[in-house]
Amino acid sequence: MSKIGVYVDSMNIVRNGGYGMRYEVLRRFATRNGGQIVRLNAYVALDEERVGADPNYNATLNFISTLRDLGFKVIEKPIRWFTDESGRTYGKANADMDMALDIISQSDRLDMVLLLTGDGDFCNVVTMVQNKGCRVELVAFANVSSWLRREVDLFVSGFLIPGLLPVQAQLGAPPWGETGSRVRGVCTKYLHDKSYGFMRYIHSLGKLWITDTRQEDSPYKSVFFMEKDLPQTVDPDDLPSREHIFEFTLIEGDKGFLATDIAIVYQYHS
């Protein structure tokens, strides 16, 4: 059984599109192909001056408690306050060094590292861990270093993982993947001469390398869409594209699912 380590730069994730991320879903994603989680590390900023003094800071303390309930080791990084030349006060809490050292030192006893950050400074860490024989997968949302995306063994946009983030759905809407639900996916095929194409979305957590949706054990599903339903901000000449993350509603069509109410969630840049 493979041994897995999960390392979350919570500060980076929250600042870059991952606010509200469900850590219990992250745990399930990490073990989607089996394996045993050995390390669960979350690096969190903590304003020590506000602890016990500011009632409004309880949300942060509750967040830390929730992470611990889910089995995460929380590494608290105190916020340090600075004043710039204009007199503006700002806080910083950098966890990069601690996180990098933990990954490097602990990877000797791991088979896979699941990294959650978009910071390109981790590229050298990834290479070092891979050279030890460890597989490195990356989950992140917005503002992800293109170098980091290329360096890891697998990059999965957090926007695409079912249930990891809330979707724009009305209360009581069907679960992800069912008729009437909102899901997120990418355009994998577009026929410019016919003005239609296909979106692909993750239907269930599993073997993400089986991208052919015709395979019985593929975790992906394909859905038909019309060009007229694309957001006006999307140029059809840019499709197909793995860089555009779409959100859409699944409805039943004559020949299967149809994507409607299509919105652009995010666009990555190479």
N, C-alpha and C positions, 0 to 999 in steps of 0.2 A: 504494500500500500504506500503510495507516494506521500511524502511529508510536505506540507504547505505552510508558508509564512505570508501573512497579510500585513501590509504596512501602509497606513493612511495618514497623509499630511492633511489633517482636517482643516487647517487654516487655508491652505491652498485650494482645497476642494470647495469650501464654502464660498470663497471669493470668486470662484470661476465656474459658476453654473450649477454647483452641486448642493445648494442650500436645500435642506429637507431630505437629504439622502437617507435611505433606510438601511441601517447597518445590518439588520437581520437578513435582508435580501442579499446584501454583499456576501455574507457568510455562505448562503446557499449557492451563490454564483461561484465562489472559490472552490467549492467541493462538487461542482456539477458533474464531473467525470469520476467521482469517487475520490479517495484520498483522505488524509487526516490533517486537520489544522493543528499545527504545533505552536505557531506564534500568531498572535492577533495584537498588533500594536497600533495605537491611535495617538497622534501627536497634536495636542490641543493648547491653544493660547489661554493664559489665565492672568487676569488683572488682579493681583493680590491686594491692591488698595481698595478694590470694590467688594471683595469677599467679606461678608458680615457687616458691611457698611451701607451697601446699596441694595435695597429689596428688588430692584429691577434686574439685578444680576443673577437672580435665582434660576433663570432659564438656562444660563451657561452651566451652572452647578448641576442642574437636573440633567442636562445633556451628558455631562461627565458621568453622573451616576448611572444613566441608562446604558452608556457604553460599557461600564463595568458589569452591569447586569447581563449584558450580552456576551461577556467573556473576554472583553478587550482589556489589555493592559494600557492604561492611559498615562502617557508621558506628558506632564504639564510643563509648559514653557512659559515662565513669567514674562509679562509684557514690560519692556523697558521704555521709558519715556525720554524723548529728546526734544530739543527746541532748535528750529532752524534759524537762519540769519534774519528772517522776517519776523521772528518772534512766535511763529506758529508751533504749537506743541503736537507731537505725533508719537504714536507707540509702535514698537516693533517686537516681534517674538519669532525668532528664526529657529526652526526645528531641523533645518537641512543637515547640519553636521551630526546631530544625535541620530537622526533617522538613517543617514548614510552609514555611520559606524555600526549601528545595530544590524542593518541588512548584511553588510560585509562579514561581520563576525558571526552572525547566526546562520548564514547561508551554508556553512560547512555541514550542517545537520538537516538541510532542506533539499527537496527535489524541485520545488517550484516556489517562486516569489511572485505574489500578486501586489503590484505597486499602484497606489492611488495618489497621483500628483501630475501636474502638467509641466513641472519645472525641468527645463533642459539641463540644469546642473547635475541631474542624476544620470546622465548618459554614461559617464565614466564608471559610475557604480554598477550600472546594468552590465557593462562589458566585463568588469571584474567578476561579477557573480556568474555570468554565463561561462567565463573561462574556467570556473570551478566545476562546471557541468550542470549548473542550475538553469532551469527554464524560467524566463521572466515574462510575465504578462502585465499589461497596463490597462487600467480603467481610469478615464478622466472625462471631463465635460468640455468646458470652453477654455480657450487660450492654452492649448496644449502644444508644447514644443514639437515642431515637425521632425527635428533630429531625434528626439526621444521616441516618437512614434515609429521611426524607421529602425531604431536600435533594438527595441524589444522584440520578443518572439511573436507576440500577439498584442494588438491594440484593439480594444473594444470601447466604443463611445458609450459612456454611462447613460446617455440619453436613450440608447437603444435597448438597454437591459430591462425586461419586463418587471415593473413594480419598484425599480430602484429609485425613481423619482415619480412624484405625482404627475398625472397628465391632465390636460384641460378637459375635464368631463363633468357632467352634471351629477349631483348626488343621486346614488342609486343606479348609475350606469352599469352596463354589463362589465365583467372582468376583461382584462386585456386579452385580445384574440378572439373574443366572441362577437357575434353580430351586434352592431350598434356601439361597440366599444371604440375608444380612442387608443391608437398605438403609434409607435414611431418606427420609421424605417428609412431605407435609401433606395434610390432609383438604380436598378441594375440593368435595365433594358429600355431603350426608347426608339421607336420607329418614326423618324422625322417625316417620312413621306405619308404616314398614316395618322400622325398626330395623336398617338397613344403610346403607352409604355407599361412597365411593371415595377411596382415597389416590392421590396423584400423586407420582412420584419422577423424578429425573433419571436417564435410562438411559444417555445419552452426552453428551459435551460438544458443544455446537453452538449453534443459534439459539434462545436461551432465550425470545425473544419469541413463538415459535410454541408457545403453551400448549395448543392444541387437540390432544390426543393422537391424534385421528383423522387428522391430517395426516401424510403419509408422512415429511416431513422434520422432524417435531417431535422434540426430544431427550427428551421426557417419555413416560412410560408410566403408565397407570392400573391400579389393582388393587382388587378388591372386598374389603370387610371386613364382619363382623357386629358389632353393638353388644356382644354378649356377650364379644367378644374384646378390647374396649377395657380399658385399665387402670382400676382402681376410682377412681383419683384424677382421672379425666377425666369431666366432666359432658357427656353427649351434647347438652344444650341449648346448649353453647358451640360446637357444630359446625354447619356447616363452619367452618374457621379456618385462616388462613395463619400464625397466631401460635404454634400448637402444632406442635412438631417431633416426629414419631414415628419409632421404629425398629421394623422388623418383618421377619419371615421370609417369603420368597416360596415358595408351594407351588402345585402344579398343581391347579386345580379343574375342575369340569365345563364351565365356560364361560370358562376362562382362569385367570390368576393369582389367588390368594387370599392375603390378608395374615393371618398368624397370629403368636402370641407378640408381641403389640404392646406396646411400652413407650414412655413419654413421655421424650424426651431433654431438651427445653427448651421453655419457654414465654416468648415475647416479650410485652412490655407496651407499649401505645400511649402 
